[in-house]
Amino acid sequence: MASKSPNTALVGAALLVSLVGGTLLGAYVMTTPDARKVPTALRKPGKEVVQSAPRRIVPVVSGTEVTYREEDVKVPDGVDKRVFLVNEYLNQLHARGLGDKSARVIGIDVRNGTAFLAFNPAFEQTYGTSDEGIVLNGILRTLSQFPEIEKVQFEIDGKPMDTLGNIDLSQPQIVTGPGVAPVSTSPALP
């Protein structure tokens, strides 16, 4: 009967430790927020991120506090869900008397993590500080549910917007979601 050499046990233990370590490292990497933002072209086939159903973002304004709640929504077939959801958010604002009721998103083009969000000219107007925060933060939060979008460039007629009041919109804005700091326009906003 042959006896096991001490090297065989050592190799077996090393193999077991590397398997457990690799599994834990892989689990850690895939649960980090940035793991969802890996471009589709770099993902292994069959390992796509499962996207939950699109959610409508609803602003809840209480005095100077603004919070957002989410609701399930059915996106009509053949409609870009990102455009639909931003327009749904604008509808929420219009129902509260905020903004021009004819203001709409007319298209979106996502390149290298930046969503170029095209609005019709009715969107370009000036808001007060807190209203500007409600408009921008809600749109950025709405688009945060799409892992391919990291930033948003607000455009009208193919050109970057300057501002809606106080915030410089000439450069892309980072998307905001739960746990991410919103665009700061005043101390009153969350």
Salt bridges, closest charged atoms under 4 A:
GLU70 OE1 - ARG55 NE 3.28
GLU70 OE2 - ARG141 NH2 3.73
GLU71 OE1 - ARG56 NE 3.16
GLU71 OE2 - ARG69 NH1 2.83
ASP72 OD1 - ARG55 NH1 2.37
ASP80 OD2 - ARG82 NH2 2.73
GLU88 OE1 - ARG56 NH1 2.41
ASP109 OD2 - ARG111 NH1 2.74
GLU148 OE2 - ARG82 NH1 3.59
